[in-house]
Amino acid sequence: MLSAGMALRWLRQTLGGNKWSYAELDKMAAEVEPGAEGLVFLPYLVGERSPLMDPRAKGAFIGLTLRHGPGHMVRALLEGVAFALRQIVDVMVGCGAPLERLVASGNGLASPLWRQIVADVLNRPLLQGRDKHGAERAGVGAGLVAAIGVGAIKGYHEARRFAPHFDALTAPDPQGAEKYEILYQRFSDAYPRLKSWF
């Protein structure tokens, strides 16, 4: 997806730049119930490529009312990104991918709240690396593949000794997964209704 952590960075800037840390945004979102009191966020701030493949898709907060504050907006954003990830996972599963292990990678998923939301929305456990070298893993994998390509490493079997180990687990909460299943249907309904307007 094109806009996940970038969406949170945008919202933080929009809400006042450095006024709140990411940890403070997490705390505000944690005080809001799942579903953000009816507020839905479409995370298509720069279009989308999967599974929608629509460069004209737009981001949107849907259902704003006077009772919604910054915490609701953050919660809706975290949930909207998780729902968009679920759409990607659903397509992969529909194409026959077994998806035996899902790894939470990237700085955004260093947030325990966001990680739990994603685990609940996907209704699947998420693994994390146990080392202290940062949460981003895509660059590590690309580097290992490049090292194999230039002969610095003799193959994928040898590259495994450099690969991170994943064993920290965020398990889905059954009650959270049940709530998010209903909310996911509502999220999935929003883009098709707005597509022609975009």
N, C-alpha and C positions, 0 to 999 in steps of 0.2 A: 504494500500500500504506500501511497505517496506522502501521507501526512499523519504521523502518529505523534512522536515526541515533538516534532515541529509545531504541531497544533497546540500542544501545551505551552511551548515557548511563546507562541503568538498570543495565547490567552493571558499568560503572565505579563507580557509586555503591554497588552491592551488594558489590563486591570491596574496598571501603574508601575510597570518596569520592575525595579528592584524593591518595590514596596513590600512584597512577600517573597520569601524563599520557596523553593519547591516543596520543602518539608512542611512549611506553613500552608501551602495550597493543599497538600495531602491531608493535613489535619482538618482544614475547613471542609473538604470533600467527605471525609470520614464521618463528620457530624450530620451528613445528609443521608437519608434512607435510600436504598437502591431504587432507581427510577427517577430520582431527583425531582420528586413531586410533579411528575408529568412533563418535565423538560427533556427534550431529545436534541442531541447534537449530531449533525451529519459532518464527518471530518474531511470533506472533500475541498479543502482550502486551495489546492492547486490542481483540481481535477482529480481523476482517479484512473488507475490502470488495471486493478484487479479487485473483484471480477467484473466490474462495470465497464471498463475500457471507455471512459467518457472524459475527454479533456475539458468539456464544458460543465461538468458537474461542479457544484458550488457547495461550500460549507454553509451550514444553517443551524441556528437555534430555533427549535419549533416548540411552541407552547409557553413562551415567556409570559409571566404574570408579575404583578407587583410583589408577590410573596417570594419571588426568586431573587437570590443574592449571589455574590461571588462563589460561595461554596456550592450552590446548586449548579452554577455554570461549570465549575471544575469537575464536579461529579458527573454531569451529563457528558462532558468531553471525554473523561476517562472511559465511561460506558460506551459512548459512540465509537471510539477507537476499537474497543473490545468487540463490539458488534460487527464492525467492518472486518476485523480479523476473523471472526466466526464465519462471515460470508466466504472468505477465502478458504478457510478450513473445510467448509461444507462442499465447495467445488472440488477441492483436492480429494476428499473422501468419495464424492460422487464419481470421480474419475478412477477410483480404485486404489488410491494411495492408502496404505495401512496406517500411517502416522502413529507408529508405536511409541515414539518419544517426542515430546515437544520441549524445546529449550527456550527459556525466558532470557533474551539477550537484548542488550541496549540499555542505555542509561535510564530510560523511562521505566523499564520493568525492574529497576533496582528499588522502586517504590513498593513496599509490601502491600499497600492498598490496591494499587493498580494491578499488581501481579495477582492478587486474590480476585479482583473483578474479572480479569482475563480467564483465570482458572474456572471461575463460576460460569462465565458466559460460554466458554468452550466445553464445560463439564468434563474437563480432562486435567490431569495433573501437569504441572510445569516443573521442569528441572532447571537448576541453576548451577553455574560453576562454583566450585568450592575454594578456588584460589583467590588471591587478593589483587589480581592484575587488571581489574576493571570488568565491567559487565559486557562490553562490546566484543563479540566473537566473530563477526563477519570478516574483519580484517585479518584475524589469526588464520582462518580457513583459507582465505585468498593467498596469504603469504606462504602457507604450507603447499598449496597447489603450485604456486610459482617456483618454490624451491625444488619440487619434484620435476617441474618442467625444465629447469636449467641444470638438473643433475646434482644439486647440492644435497638432496635427500634421495635415496635410491627407490622410493616408492611409497605407496600409501601405508603399507605395513610399518615401515620405519617412521613415517610421519606421526604415527599414533603416539609415540613417546613424547612428542611436543604438544599434542592436543590437550586442551583443558579437560578436566574430569568433572562430570556433572552428577551431583548426587543430592544437593539440597532440593527439597521438594515443597511445592505449594499445591496442596490437594484441594479440589473443589469442595465447597460446602454444599451439602445436598439442598438445604433450604435456599441458599443463594442461587444455586443452579436452577431451582424450580421457579423462583421469581424472575430470573433473567430469561428463562425460556419464553415466558409470556411477553416480556418487554422486548425481546429480540424480534418477535413477530411485528410489533408496532414499529420498531426501527426499520425493518425490512420493507414495510409498506410505504415509508416516507419518500424515498428516492423516486420510485416509479410515478408517484403522484406529482412530484415537482420537476421531473425530467424535461417536460416540454417547456416549462417556464424558464429553466436554466438555458 
